[in-house]
Amino acid sequence: MRHGKKFNHLGRKTAHRKAMLANMACSLIEHKRINTTLAKAKALKQFVEPLVTKSKEDTTHSRRVVFSKLRDKYAVTELFRDVAVKVGDRPGGYTRIIKLGNRLGDNADMAMIELVDYNETYNVADKPAKKKSTRRGRSKKATEAATVEAPQAKEAPAAKEDSDNEKPETSQE
């Protein structure tokens, strides 16, 4: 039964698990991506995302709270100085987990966890913004007819008087 099991214990005692997650979080902040097992990556995501959220507000209290979890002043400095600036406008989801396959030795599921804003391949900031698409598009025939009719109307004003008796063409789809 899994009554009251809120998180994965990863087969370790509490002190070992906390130390391991703190070390992995420091490595993630320093290197921006690490390879690990899928279970550890999921546990690390739950551990590090609240810390990144806390780093958005650069106060002494938030630095002390983050330091109590990470236990590495260089990682805390990197988190508050560089990472918090990049993720300042992001409302959440600071990390991404990519499955890599199975490890050769014991067939464990491997994954890469990375900070989203530091991956240049997936970032869409470099791409131009898409123009807004309309819900109802015109047919090609209607647009061609409009471009053909416009120059003729300017050239021959007498032809316009003759066409007043006819009903105007409308394209409805």
N, C-alpha and C positions, 0 to 999 in steps of 0.2 A: 504494500500500500504506500501511497505517496502523500499521506496526510501532512500538511504543513511544510512540504518541501518547496521552498520558494526559489532556490537557485541550485545549480549543479555544484556538488561538493568536490568533484574532480578526483575522488579517491584519496583525499588528503585531509589532514587535521586542519583546524581553523588557522593556526599560526602559519603553517606552511602554505596554505592556500592564499592567505592575505599577502604574504611575502612574495609569492610567485606572481600574483596579479599585479602587485606594485612594480616588480622588476619588468614584467612584460609591458606595462603601461609606460614606464620610463623609456624602454627600448622603442616603443611605438612613437612616442613623442620625439625622440631623438632621430630615428631613422625614417619616420613617416610611413613605414610599412614593414610588417614582419610576417614570416611564415610560421605557422604553428598548426596544431590539430584543430579540427572544426569545433570540438567541445570547448577547448580553451579559448578559441577566438570568440565564441558566443558569450562566454563568461567575461572575457576582457571587454567586449562591447558594452555590457551592462555596467562594468566597473569604471570605464574611462569616459563615457558620454556625460554623466553628471559632473565630472571634473572639468570637462571642456566647457560645459554650460556655466559652471562656477567661475571659470577663468575670464568670461566676458566682462565681468564686473571686477575691475582691478582695485580691490581694497585690501587692507592689511588682514582683515578677518577672512576674506575668501582665500588669500594666499596661505594663511595658516591652516585652514581647513584642507586645502589641496595638499599642502606639505605633510599633514598628518596621514594622508592616504598614500602619497607617493614616496616619501622619505628620501627624496633626492632634490637638493636645492637647484642643481643645474637643469633638471627636467622641469621644475616649477618655473624657473626663469624663462626657459624656452617656451613653455606653454603660455605664460602670460604675455611674453613679448611678441612672439611670432605667430603662434597658432591662433591665439585669441583675435588677433587683427584680421586674419584671413577668414575666420568663421563668424565674424561679428554680426553679419546680417542674416546668417542661416538660422532658421528656427529650431533646428534639431537634425539628427541623422548625420553626425560628423564622421562616422566611420562606415566602411564598406567591407563586406566579407565576400571573397571570391573563392569558390571551391576549386581545388587544384587536382584532385584525384586521390589515389591511395598511396601510402608510404610503402616502399618495397619490403622493409624488414618485417613489419607486423600488420600490414594492410590497414593501417589507421587512416581515417578520412583526414586529408590535409586541406588547409585553407590559408589564404593570404588575407590579413586584415590591414587596411590602410586608411589614412585620413583622406576624406573625399576631396578636399580643396587642393591637395598637393599632387593629385594625379593629373598630368597634362593630357593624357590620352582621352579621358572622359569629360574633361571640362568643356563646357559649352560657352564660356565667356569669349573665346576667340571667334566663334561663328557669328555672322550677322544675324540680327533678329528677323524672324519670319514675318512677312507682312500678313496682315489680318485677312483671312479668307472670308468671302461672303457666303451666306447660306444658299443663295439662289444664283446660279451662274447663267450667263447668256450663252446662246448657241453660237457656233462659229458663223453660221449663215447670217444671223442678225447683225453681228459685228461687222462682217464684210459688207453687207448691204448698207449699213450706216456710213462706212468710210467711202463707199462708192457714191452714194447719194449726196453727200455733203459737198464735194467739189462741183457737181453738176448744178446744184442749186445756186451757187455763186456765179457760175458762168452764164446761165440762161434764166433771167428773171421772168421772161414771158412764159416759159414752160411751167413755172410755178403757178401762174394764174390759171392755166388749163387744168392743173391737177387739184385745184380747190374743189371741184365738183365731185371728185372721187373720194372714197373713204380712205383715211390714212391706214397704213399697214402697221399692225402691232404683232409682236411676237410673244406668245404666251406658251409657257411650258408647264 
